[in-house]
Amino acid sequence: MNSLILRTAAPFIVTVMVLFSLAVLLRGHNHPGGGFIGGLIAAAAVAVYGMSHGEAAVRRLLRVDALAWAGIGLLLALASGLVSAVTDDPFLTGHWLPWNLFGTPGLFDIGVYLIVFGALSAILLALEDGEGEA
């Protein structure tokens, strides 16, 4: 897509979408939202940026392969569940730091966010890369 208006507005739109996805992620454990919806919004931001600037620009912006983000998220979600093995509790039992600042449910949500973001971004980049092969 070669639209001057989209190329000009895309960085602002993407910034707002990523900030909103982070707000949804952080709000999510006890309210609507969380890692899955936040990851979907962040992946949609990747789609907007890809439509305006192309697949190569998105890959440069991500700096790490999209599937690597999903792998990091999977490791984080798994690690949040394994904390309970150390304390002899059932898998994925929530544990909190002092003063309820942060705990394993938050780590799990961040892991899900990264899994959804990475997997969908990889799919979107693959579709963008193969655009002219039909």
Order of alpha helices (4+ residues) and beta strands (2+ residues): alpha-alpha-alpha-alpha-alpha
